[in-house]
């Protein structure tokens, strides 16, 4: 019976493709297996054993040959980049990195808020010892670090708030001393925890490292079951280890790919696993039975008593990407773009091949893979995950955290924008201000181009966010704060390089050691365009830039209300303003912040009309004085001018179509 059980699932998959007489015999034998045990055993040994000629082995070999042919051909390039390496597109579907970071920060905040709501905003302290033992080599079913200590003052601390609040009606203690749950309230709570679990799955898949295949990702376990768990905690760090992949069967061995969880996300997950998950187990047993409770006890991703399958996760991922970052991407598309992001932002030395050999291992006449699996393994650690291997994986994950906006340091600059021909890759420096020397013309040009591209992109993004603030899930202010986090340090360092004094030794910038993960320390604040932007309101920021005066303020309350109302574009406005209250700044600010919107200014005085247009041009605005006598057509191209000055008679002419 053993071989039959092992091959039965495979037989069902290939039965529909077999039409030979032998297939019919096999099918009938399986159906009557309890009556023809010996016949089934003979058929399995002669038809389903490797090395014999049979329909099963023929199909299997053809499948392997077809797969080899497909995998031997490279896939046609299908990723495109914007000039500033901030937007990645695949088949016309775009992913913009600043929007990506802001969107996932909002998702994190939404999940955190829902966790607080489920906990009834109780302050439940969680104390995990620094020396918590987690035997990674222990494969006993049910084992997990979650059971190696008491992390809360009371068991099920979440239920205390529900029992004390009579309005919740979730559970009560009966005369028998046992907890009893209200079915309706329990179902409502489980729907909320399912949303939390879904949000954590999206964050874990995207934020911590490159997205995994959905078939592998949904199999993550928090405790050992018939397969090893995926959740490990060592030295105060939480990791998810992918152990089973599509290569496991072919290689006849498991893989061990540790993914370090970002710090903020780790705190959120530990709260969920220690406080909320035990309550989910209790309610699942009451609503759906013991089998559902076991699922919550062993698997990470479970919703409403059912495991999350790959198709369900794929739908969730596409839905969340569309909701939070406005990108219509599936699992495969996100994986493709993520690889491109890695190559553009993570230096090659941070994701070198796992098979690279260490000199010490070569001295012992072993490759590093053999040495890690055989020599010097630490008791309680996982196979092949030695200290040096863990450092390598953690280093990459730490850099990826910064790219996704969940790291300890700002997002790194694109490699291609900070690397000149024949020079090593530049990274964010902590020593530039103190050791920088004369900068070569090539390096200076590269850094200048980088700043110009970043500034142009930020200006364009701010205008787009201002126009679409009503429809986007990320507000303009949130974006401005995120933009400052992403670029301020990098640009400040560039300015410091240009203006710092040369050292006595006359060294060059190429000789300066740089570290991307180190915080930026500079001696000078960045340009006013960056310093004032995220910290003040957008209209006042524009006024200061237009007047070249960082201390400029609103002239009047009427001016402030008028400008802000015009920027919101929500309704019509009639503003009556006296002399000197700042009427002209209303259209100048709008033209500055909304370059894709036409602003038509109607002035009755011909002299004032000319003066206002000239003043706008002097400020750097795309202004144009329109007269029918000077323009052949009656329309004005938006890409050329967005601030149009006209007289009363021109505005009233039916031919005028701005």
C-alpha positions as CSV (number, residue, x, y, z in Angstrom):
1,X,0.0,0.0,0.0
2,X,2.9,2.4,0.6
3,X,3.8,3.0,-3.1
4,X,0.1,3.5,-4.0
5,X,-0.4,6.2,-1.4
6,X,2.8,8.0,-2.5
7,X,1.8,8.0,-6.1
8,X,-1.9,8.4,-5.9
9,X,-2.1,12.2,-6.3
10,X,0.2,12.0,-9.3
11,X,-1.9,9.2,-10.8
12,X,-5.1,11.4,-10.7
13,X,-3.2,14.1,-12.5
14,X,-2.1,12.0,-15.4
15,X,-5.1,9.6,-15.8
16,X,-6.9,12.0,-18.1
17,X,-3.9,12.0,-20.5
18,X,-3.6,8.2,-20.7
19,X,-5.6,6.3,-23.3
20,X,-3.7,3.0,-23.5
21,X,-4.9,-0.3,-22.3
22,X,-2.4,-0.3,-19.5
23,X,-3.9,3.0,-18.2
24,X,-7.4,1.4,-18.0
25,X,-6.0,-1.5,-16.1
26,X,-4.2,0.9,-13.6
27,X,-7.4,3.0,-13.1
28,X,-9.5,-0.1,-12.5
29,X,-6.9,-1.4,-10.1
30,X,-6.9,1.8,-8.1
31,X,-10.7,1.8,-7.8
32,X,-10.7,-1.8,-6.6
33,X,-7.5,-1.5,-4.6
34,X,-9.0,-2.9,-1.5
35,X,-9.9,-6.1,-3.4
36,X,-6.9,-6.4,-5.6
37,X,-4.1,-5.3,-3.4
38,X,-1.5,-7.6,-4.9
39,X,-2.4,-6.5,-8.5
40,X,-2.1,-2.8,-7.5
41,X,1.3,-3.5,-6.0
42,X,2.5,-5.3,-9.1
43,X,1.3,-2.5,-11.4
44,X,3.0,0.2,-9.3
45,X,6.3,-1.7,-9.3
46,X,6.2,-2.2,-13.0
47,X,4.6,1.0,-14.3
48,X,5.3,3.7,-11.7
49,X,9.0,2.9,-10.9
50,X,11.8,5.0,-12.3
51,X,13.9,3.2,-14.9
52,X,11.2,1.1,-16.6
53,X,9.4,1.8,-19.9
54,X,5.9,2.9,-19.1
55,X,3.4,5.7,-20.0
56,X,4.1,7.4,-16.7
57,X,7.8,7.6,-17.1
58,X,7.5,8.6,-20.8
59,X,5.3,11.6,-19.9
60,X,7.6,12.5,-17.0
61,X,10.7,12.5,-19.2
62,X,8.9,14.6,-21.9
63,X,7.8,17.1,-19.2
64,X,11.4,17.4,-18.0
65,X,12.7,17.8,-21.5
66,X,10.1,20.5,-22.3
67,X,10.9,22.4,-19.1
68,X,14.7,22.2,-19.9
69,X,14.0,23.7,-23.4
70,X,12.0,26.5,-22.0
71,X,14.4,27.4,-19.2
72,X,17.4,27.3,-21.5
73,X,16.0,30.3,-23.5
74,X,16.3,33.8,-21.9
75,X,13.2,35.8,-21.4
76,X,12.9,38.9,-23.5
77,X,13.6,42.1,-21.5
78,X,10.3,43.7,-20.5
79,X,11.2,46.3,-17.8
80,X,11.5,50.0,-18.5
81,X,12.9,52.7,-16.2
82,X,12.4,56.4,-15.9
83,X,15.4,58.7,-16.2
84,X,15.6,59.2,-12.5
85,X,15.3,55.5,-11.7
86,X,12.2,56.1,-9.6
87,X,9.6,54.5,-11.9
88,X,9.7,50.9,-13.1
89,X,7.2,49.7,-15.7
90,X,6.3,46.3,-17.0
91,X,3.8,45.9,-19.9
92,X,2.7,49.5,-19.3
93,X,2.1,48.9,-15.6
94,X,4.1,51.2,-13.4
95,X,5.5,51.1,-9.9
96,X,6.8,54.4,-8.6
97,X,9.1,54.0,-5.6
98,X,8.2,57.1,-3.5
99,X,4.5,56.2,-3.9
100,X,5.3,52.6,-3.1
101,X,7.0,53.6,0.2
102,X,4.3,56.0,1.2
103,X,1.6,53.4,0.3
104,X,3.1,50.6,2.4
105,X,3.7,53.0,5.3
106,X,-0.1,53.7,5.2
107,X,-0.8,50.0,5.0
108,X,1.4,49.4,8.1
109,X,-0.4,52.2,9.9
110,X,-3.8,50.8,8.9
111,X,-2.9,47.3,10.2
112,X,-1.5,48.8,13.4
113,X,-4.7,50.8,14.0
114,X,-6.8,47.7,13.4
115,X,-4.7,45.8,15.9
116,X,-5.3,48.5,18.5
117,X,-9.0,48.4,17.7
118,X,-9.2,44.6,18.2
119,X,-7.3,45.0,21.5
120,X,-9.8,47.6,22.6
121,X,-6.8,50.0,22.8
122,X,-5.6,48.1,25.9
123,X,-1.9,48.6,26.8
124,X,-0.8,45.0,27.0
125,X,3.0,44.9,27.8
126,X,4.9,42.1,26.0
127,X,8.2,41.0,27.6
128,X,10.4,38.7,25.5
129,X,13.7,37.8,27.2
130,X,16.9,38.7,25.4
131,X,18.2,35.2,26.0
132,X,15.1,33.5,24.7
133,X,16.1,30.0,23.5
134,X,14.9,28.9,20.1
135,X,16.2,25.5,19.1
136,X,16.2,25.8,15.3
137,X,17.1,22.2,14.8
138,X,14.2,20.9,16.9
139,X,11.6,19.3,14.5
140,X,9.2,18.0,17.1
141,X,5.6,18.7,16.1
142,X,4.2,21.7,17.8
143,X,7.5,23.2,18.8
144,X,8.0,27.0,18.5
145,X,9.7,29.8,20.3
146,X,6.3,31.1,21.1
147,X,6.0,28.3,23.7
148,X,9.4,28.8,25.3
149,X,8.3,31.5,27.8
150,X,5.6,33.6,29.3
151,X,5.5,36.9,27.5
152,X,2.4,38.5,29.1
153,X,1.5,39.0,32.7
154,X,-1.8,37.0,32.3
155,X,-2.9,34.3,29.9
156,X,-5.2,35.6,27.1
157,X,-4.8,39.3,28.2
158,X,-6.8,40.4,25.2
159,X,-10.0,38.7,26.6
160,X,-9.9,40.7,29.9
161,X,-11.0,43.9,28.1
162,X,-13.8,42.1,26.3
163,X,-15.1,40.5,29.5
164,X,-15.0,43.8,31.4
165,X,-16.8,45.7,28.7
166,X,-20.4,44.5,28.7
167,X,-21.1,46.2,25.4
168,X,-18.8,43.8,23.6
169,X,-20.7,40.6,24.4
170,X,-17.9,38.4,23.0
171,X,-17.5,35.9,25.9
172,X,-18.3,35.2,29.4
173,X,-17.4,32.7,32.1
174,X,-20.1,30.2,32.8
175,X,-21.0,28.4,36.0
176,X,-18.9,25.5,34.9
177,X,-15.9,27.9,35.0
178,X,-15.3,27.7,31.3
179,X,-15.4,30.4,28.7
180,X,-18.4,30.7,26.4
181,X,-18.4,32.7,23.2
182,X,-21.1,34.6,21.4
183,X,-21.2,33.3,17.9
184,X,-22.1,36.6,16.2
185,X,-19.6,38.7,18.1
186,X,-17.0,36.0,17.6
187,X,-17.5,35.9,13.9
188,X,-17.2,39.7,13.7
189,X,-14.0,39.7,15.6
190,X,-12.5,36.9,13.4
191,X,-13.3,39.0,10.3
192,X,-11.2,41.8,11.8
193,X,-8.3,39.5,12.7
194,X,-8.5,38.1,9.1
195,X,-7.9,41.6,7.8
196,X,-5.0,42.0,10.1
197,X,-3.6,38.6,9.0
198,X,-4.1,39.6,5.3
199,X,-2.3,42.9,5.8
200,X,0.6,41.2,7.6
201,X,0.9,38.8,4.7
202,X,1.3,41.6,2.2
203,X,3.8,43.4,4.3
204,X,5.9,40.3,5.0
205,X,6.0,39.4,1.3
206,X,7.1,42.8,0.0
207,X,8.8,44.8,2.8
208,X,11.3,42.3,4.3
209,X,12.9,41.0,1.1
210,X,12.3,40.3,-2.6
211,X,8.7,38.8,-2.9
212,X,8.5,35.1,-2.7
213,X,6.4,32.8,-4.9
214,X,2.9,32.6,-3.6
215,X,2.9,28.8,-3.4
216,X,5.9,28.9,-1.1
217,X,4.9,32.0,0.9
218,X,1.5,30.8,2.0
219,X,3.0,27.6,3.5
220,X,4.8,29.5,6.3
221,X,4.3,28.0,9.7
222,X,4.7,29.3,13.2
223,X,5.1,25.9,14.7
224,X,6.4,22.5,13.5
225,X,3.8,20.3,12.0
226,X,4.4,17.5,9.4
227,X,7.0,20.0,8.0
228,X,9.3,22.3,9.8
229,X,8.2,25.8,10.8
230,X,9.2,29.0,9.1
231,X,9.2,31.4,12.0
232,X,12.4,31.7,14.0
233,X,13.6,34.2,16.6
234,X,17.3,34.5,17.5
235,X,19.2,37.3,19.3
236,X,16.1,39.5,19.4
237,X,15.6,39.2,15.6
238,X,12.6,37.6,13.9
239,X,13.2,35.7,10.7
240,X,11.0,33.9,8.2
241,X,12.9,31.0,6.6
242,X,11.8,29.6,3.3
243,X,12.7,26.0,3.3
244,X,10.6,24.4,0.6
245,X,10.6,25.6,-3.0
246,X,10.1,24.2,-6.5
247,X,13.7,23.0,-6.4
248,X,13.3,20.8,-3.3
249,X,12.1,17.7,-5.1
250,X,14.6,18.0,-8.0
251,X,17.6,18.6,-5.6
252,X,16.3,16.0,-3.1
253,X,17.0,18.4,-0.4
254,X,15.4,21.5,1.3
255,X,16.5,25.0,1.0
256,X,17.2,27.4,3.8
257,X,16.6,31.0,2.9
258,X,16.3,33.3,5.9
259,X,14.5,36.6,5.5
260,X,15.1,39.2,8.3
261,X,11.9,41.0,9.4
262,X,12.0,44.9,9.6
263,X,12.1,46.2,13.1
264,X,8.7,48.0,13.1
265,X,7.1,45.1,11.4
266,X,8.6,42.6,13.9
267,X,7.0,44.4,16.8
268,X,3.6,44.3,15.1
269,X,3.9,40.6,14.3
270,X,5.0,39.6,17.7
271,X,1.9,41.5,19.2
272,X,-0.3,39.6,16.8
273,X,1.3,36.1,17.4
274,X,1.5,36.5,21.2
275,X,-1.7,38.3,22.1
276,X,-4.2,37.9,19.2
277,X,-3.4,34.4,17.8
278,X,-4.2,32.5,21.0
279,X,-7.6,34.1,21.1
280,X,-8.1,33.2,17.4
281,X,-7.4,29.5,18.3
282,X,-10.1,29.5,21.0
283,X,-12.7,31.1,18.8
284,X,-11.9,28.9,15.8
285,X,-12.5,25.8,17.9
286,X,-15.9,27.1,18.9
287,X,-16.9,28.2,15.4
288,X,-15.4,25.6,13.1
289,X,-14.1,22.8,15.2
290,X,-10.7,21.3,16.2
291,X,-9.3,21.1,12.7
292,X,-9.6,24.9,12.3
293,X,-7.9,25.4,15.7
294,X,-5.0,23.3,14.5
295,X,-4.6,25.5,11.4
296,X,-4.4,28.6,13.6
297,X,-2.0,26.8,15.9
298,X,0.4,25.8,13.1
299,X,0.1,28.1,10.1
300,X,0.7,31.8,9.9
301,X,-1.8,32.8,7.2
302,X,-5.3,31.6,8.1
303,X,-8.5,33.5,7.5
304,X,-12.0,32.6,8.8
305,X,-11.0,29.0,9.6
306,X,-9.3,28.3,6.2
307,X,-5.7,28.4,5.1
308,X,-4.8,31.1,2.6
309,X,-4.1,29.4,-0.7
310,X,-1.9,30.8,-3.5
311,X,-4.8,32.0,-5.6
312,X,-6.3,33.8,-2.6
313,X,-3.0,35.5,-1.7
314,X,-2.5,36.5,-5.4
315,X,-5.9,38.2,-5.3
316,X,-5.2,39.9,-2.0
317,X,-1.8,41.2,-3.3
318,X,-3.2,42.7,-6.5
319,X,-6.1,44.3,-4.5
320,X,-3.8,45.9,-1.9
321,X,-1.3,47.1,-4.5
322,X,-4.1,48.8,-6.4
323,X,-5.6,50.3,-3.2
324,X,-2.4,51.7,-1.6
325,X,0.0,52.5,-4.4
326,X,-2.3,52.6,-7.4
327,X,-0.4,49.8,-9.3
328,X,-2.2,47.0,-11.1
329,X,0.4,44.3,-10.5
330,X,0.2,40.6,-9.8
331,X,2.7,38.4,-8.0
332,X,4.8,37.6,-11.0
333,X,4.9,41.2,-12.2
334,X,5.9,42.4,-8.8
335,X,8.6,39.8,-8.6
336,X,10.0,40.9,-11.9
337,X,10.0,44.6,-11.0
338,X,11.5,43.8,-7.6
339,X,14.5,42.2,-9.2
340,X,15.1,45.3,-11.3
341,X,14.8,47.5,-8.2
342,X,17.4,45.3,-6.5
343,X,19.9,45.6,-9.4
344,X,19.4,49.4,-9.5
345,X,19.8,50.1,-5.8
346,X,21.7,47.3,-4.0
347,X,25.5,47.1,-4.8
348,X,26.6,43.8,-6.3
349,X,28.8,43.0,-3.3
350,X,25.6,42.9,-1.1
351,X,23.9,40.2,-3.1
352,X,26.8,38.1,-4.4
353,X,26.1,34.4,-5.1
354,X,25.5,32.1,-2.1
355,X,27.9,29.6,-3.6
356,X,30.9,31.9,-3.3
357,X,33.7,30.3,-1.3
358,X,35.4,31.6,1.8
359,X,39.2,31.5,1.9
360,X,39.2,29.5,5.1
361,X,37.0,26.8,3.6
362,X,39.3,26.6,0.6
363,X,42.3,26.2,2.8
364,X,40.6,23.2,4.3
365,X,40.0,21.9,0.7
366,X,36.2,22.3,0.9
367,X,33.8,24.6,-0.8
368,X,31.8,26.8,1.5
369,X,28.5,25.0,0.9
370,X,30.0,21.7,2.0
371,X,31.8,23.3,5.0
372,X,28.6,24.9,6.2
373,X,26.7,21.6,6.0
374,X,29.4,19.5,7.6
375,X,31.9,21.4,9.7
376,X,31.6,23.6,12.7
377,X,27.8,23.8,12.9
378,X,26.4,25.4,16.0
379,X,24.1,23.3,18.2
380,X,20.5,24.6,17.9
381,X,21.1,26.3,14.5
382,X,19.6,25.4,11.2
383,X,21.6,23.4,8.6
384,X,23.8,25.5,6.3
385,X,22.8,28.7,8.2
386,X,26.1,29.4,9.8
387,X,27.0,32.8,11.3
388,X,28.7,34.1,8.1
389,X,25.7,33.0,6.0
390,X,23.3,34.7,8.3
391,X,25.3,37.9,8.1
392,X,25.1,37.8,4.4
393,X,21.4,37.4,4.2
394,X,20.8,39.9,7.0
395,X,22.9,42.5,5.2
396,X,20.9,42.2,2.0
397,X,17.5,42.3,3.9
398,X,18.7,45.4,5.8
399,X,19.4,47.2,2.6
400,X,16.0,46.1,1.2
401,X,14.3,47.5,4.3
402,X,15.7,50.9,3.4
403,X,14.5,50.7,-0.2
404,X,10.9,49.9,0.9
405,X,11.0,52.6,3.5
406,X,11.1,50.4,6.6
407,X,14.8,50.6,7.3
408,X,16.9,52.4,9.9
409,X,18.3,54.8,7.2
410,X,16.9,56.7,4.3
411,X,16.4,55.0,1.0
412,X,19.7,54.7,-1.0
413,X,20.3,56.6,-4.2
414,X,20.2,54.8,-7.6
415,X,23.5,53.2,-8.4
416,X,23.6,54.4,-12.0
417,X,23.1,58.1,-11.0
418,X,26.0,58.0,-8.5
419,X,28.5,56.1,-10.5
420,X,30.6,57.6,-13.2
421,X,32.4,55.6,-15.8
422,X,35.2,53.5,-14.5
423,X,34.7,54.6,-10.9
424,X,33.5,52.5,-7.9
425,X,29.8,52.7,-6.9
426,X,29.2,55.7,-4.6
427,X,27.1,55.2,-1.5
428,X,25.9,57.6,1.2
429,X,28.9,58.9,3.1
430,X,29.5,59.9,6.6
431,X,33.0,61.2,6.0
432,X,32.6,63.4,2.9
433,X,32.3,66.6,5.0
434,X,35.6,66.0,6.8
435,X,37.8,64.2,4.2
436,X,36.5,65.4,0.8
437,X,39.1,67.0,-1.5
438,X,39.0,68.5,-5.0
439,X,36.3,66.9,-7.1
440,X,37.0,65.8,-10.6
441,X,34.9,67.3,-13.4
442,X,33.3,63.9,-14.2
443,X,32.3,63.3,-10.6
444,X,31.0,66.8,-10.2
445,X,28.9,66.5,-13.4
446,X,27.5,63.2,-12.2
447,X,26.5,64.5,-8.8
448,X,25.0,67.7,-10.4
449,X,22.9,65.6,-12.8
450,X,21.7,63.4,-10.0
451,X,20.5,66.5,-8.0
452,X,18.8,68.0,-11.0
453,X,16.9,64.8,-11.8
454,X,15.8,64.3,-8.2
455,X,14.6,67.9,-7.8
456,X,12.7,67.8,-11.1
457,X,11.1,64.5,-10.1
458,X,10.0,65.9,-6.7
459,X,8.5,69.0,-8.2
460,X,6.6,66.9,-10.7
461,X,5.4,64.5,-8.1
462,X,4.2,67.3,-5.8
463,X,2.2,68.8,-8.6
464,X,0.6,65.5,-9.5
465,X,-0.3,64.8,-5.8
466,X,-1.8,68.2,-5.5
467,X,-4.1,67.6,-8.5
468,X,-5.1,64.1,-7.5
469,X,-5.2,64.6,-3.7
470,X,-8.9,63.8,-3.7
471,X,-8.5,60.4,-5.4
472,X,-5.3,59.1,-4.0
473,X,-4.9,57.2,-0.8
474,X,-1.7,59.1,0.2
475,X,-2.1,62.8,1.0
476,X,0.2,65.5,-0.3
477,X,1.6,66.2,3.1
478,X,2.4,62.5,3.7
479,X,4.2,62.4,0.3
480,X,6.2,65.6,1.1
481,X,7.4,64.1,4.4
482,X,8.3,60.9,2.6
483,X,10.1,62.8,-0.1
484,X,12.2,64.6,2.4
485,X,13.1,61.2,4.1
486,X,14.1,59.8,0.7
487,X,16.3,62.5,-0.8
488,X,17.2,65.2,1.8
489,X,20.3,63.4,3.2
490,X,21.6,62.4,-0.2
491,X,21.3,65.9,-1.6
492,X,22.8,67.5,1.6
493,X,25.8,65.3,1.2
494,X,26.2,66.4,-2.4
495,X,26.1,70.1,-1.4
496,X,28.6,69.4,1.3
497,X,30.9,67.8,-1.2
498,X,30.8,70.9,-3.5
499,X,31.4,73.5,-0.7
500,X,33.7,71.8,1.8
501,X,37.3,72.9,2.0
502,X,40.0,70.7,0.4
503,X,42.2,68.8,2.8
504,X,45.9,69.3,3.1
505,X,46.7,66.0,1.4
506,X,44.8,67.0,-1.8
507,X,42.9,63.7,-1.8
508,X,40.1,63.0,-4.3
509,X,36.6,61.9,-3.8
510,X,37.3,58.5,-5.3
511,X,39.6,57.8,-2.3
512,X,36.9,58.5,0.3
513,X,35.4,55.3,1.9
514,X,31.6,55.4,1.9
515,X,29.0,53.4,3.7
516,X,25.4,53.3,2.5
517,X,24.0,52.1,5.8
518,X,25.6,54.9,7.8
519,X,23.5,58.0,8.8
520,X,24.3,61.2,6.9
521,X,26.4,63.8,8.9
522,X,27.0,67.0,7.2
523,X,28.1,70.5,8.2
524,X,25.6,72.5,6.0
525,X,21.9,72.5,5.5
526,X,20.5,71.7,2.1
527,X,19.1,74.1,-0.4
528,X,16.1,76.2,0.7
529,X,14.0,74.4,-1.9
530,X,14.4,71.3,0.2
531,X,14.7,72.8,3.6
532,X,11.4,74.7,3.6
533,X,9.3,72.2,1.5
534,X,8.1,69.5,3.9
535,X,8.2,71.6,7.0
536,X,5.8,74.4,6.0
537,X,2.5,74.5,4.1
538,X,2.9,74.3,0.3
539,X,1.5,77.8,-0.5
540,X,3.9,79.6,1.8
541,X,6.8,77.4,0.5
542,X,6.0,78.6,-3.1
543,X,5.8,82.2,-2.0
544,X,9.3,82.0,-0.5
545,X,10.7,80.4,-3.6
546,X,9.1,82.9,-5.9
547,X,10.3,85.9,-3.9
548,X,13.7,84.3,-3.1
549,X,13.1,85.2,0.6
550,X,13.0,82.3,3.1
551,X,11.4,84.6,5.7
552,X,8.5,85.7,3.6
553,X,5.0,85.4,5.1
554,X,1.4,85.8,3.9
555,X,0.5,89.5,3.4
556,X,-3.0,89.0,4.7
557,X,-5.4,86.3,5.8
558,X,-7.4,86.9,2.6
559,X,-4.3,86.1,0.6
560,X,-3.8,82.8,2.5
561,X,-7.4,81.7,2.2
562,X,-7.5,82.6,-1.5
563,X,-4.4,80.7,-2.4
564,X,-5.3,77.6,-0.5
565,X,-8.8,77.5,-1.9
566,X,-7.4,77.8,-5.5
567,X,-5.0,74.9,-4.9
568,X,-7.7,72.6,-3.6
569,X,-9.8,73.0,-6.9
570,X,-13.0,71.9,-5.1
571,X,-15.3,74.8,-5.9
572,X,-15.6,78.3,-7.4
573,X,-14.4,81.3,-5.5
574,X,-14.9,85.1,-5.6
575,X,-12.3,86.9,-3.5
576,X,-12.5,90.6,-2.8
577,X,-9.0,91.9,-1.8
578,X,-7.8,95.4,-1.1
579,X,-4.6,97.1,-2.4
580,X,-1.5,95.5,-1.1
581,X,-3.1,92.3,0.1
582,X,-1.3,90.1,-2.4
583,X,-3.7,89.4,-5.3
584,X,-1.0,88.6,-7.8
585,X,0.5,85.9,-5.6
586,X,-2.7,83.9,-6.0
587,X,-2.1,83.0,-9.6
588,X,1.7,82.9,-9.3
589,X,1.6,80.2,-6.6
590,X,-1.0,78.2,-8.6
591,X,1.2,78.4,-11.7
592,X,4.2,77.3,-9.6
593,X,2.6,74.3,-7.9
594,X,0.3,73.2,-10.7
595,X,2.3,73.2,-13.9
596,X,-0.2,71.0,-15.7
597,X,-3.2,73.3,-15.1
598,X,-3.9,76.4,-17.2
599,X,-4.2,79.6,-15.1
600,X,-5.9,82.4,-17.0
601,X,-5.5,85.9,-15.5
602,X,-7.8,88.6,-16.8
603,X,-6.6,92.2,-16.2
604,X,-8.5,95.3,-17.4
605,X,-5.5,97.7,-17.4
606,X,-3.3,97.2,-20.4
607,X,-0.2,98.6,-18.6
608,X,-0.8,96.4,-15.6
609,X,-1.4,93.4,-17.9
610,X,2.1,93.8,-19.5
611,X,3.8,94.4,-16.1
612,X,2.2,91.3,-14.4
613,X,3.2,89.1,-17.3
614,X,6.8,90.4,-17.3
615,X,7.0,89.9,-13.5
616,X,5.8,86.3,-13.8
617,X,8.4,85.5,-16.4
618,X,11.1,87.0,-14.2
619,X,10.0,84.6,-11.5
620,X,10.7,81.7,-13.8
621,X,7.0,81.0,-14.5
622,X,5.8,79.9,-17.9
623,X,3.8,83.0,-18.6
624,X,2.3,84.3,-21.9
625,X,0.5,87.5,-22.9
626,X,-2.2,86.4,-25.4
627,X,-3.6,88.8,-28.0
628,X,-5.4,87.8,-31.2
629,X,-3.3,90.3,-33.1
630,X,-0.1,88.5,-32.1
631,X,-1.3,84.8,-32.2
632,X,-2.4,83.0,-35.3
633,X,-4.5,80.4,-33.5
634,X,-6.9,80.7,-30.7
635,X,-5.6,77.8,-28.5
636,X,-2.6,77.8,-26.3
637,X,-0.5,74.6,-25.9
638,X,-0.4,73.5,-22.3
639,X,3.1,72.2,-22.6
640,X,4.5,75.6,-23.4
641,X,2.7,77.9,-21.0
642,X,0.4,77.5,-18.0
643,X,-0.1,81.1,-16.9
644,X,-2.0,83.0,-19.5
645,X,-2.6,86.8,-19.3
646,X,-5.4,88.3,-21.3
647,X,-7.3,91.6,-21.5
648,X,-11.1,92.0,-20.9
649,X,-11.9,92.2,-24.6
650,X,-9.9,89.1,-25.4
651,X,-11.5,87.1,-22.6
652,X,-14.9,88.0,-23.8
653,X,-14.2,87.0,-27.4
654,X,-15.8,83.6,-28.4
655,X,-12.7,82.6,-30.3
656,X,-10.7,82.6,-27.1
657,X,-10.4,79.0,-25.9
658,X,-7.8,78.5,-23.2
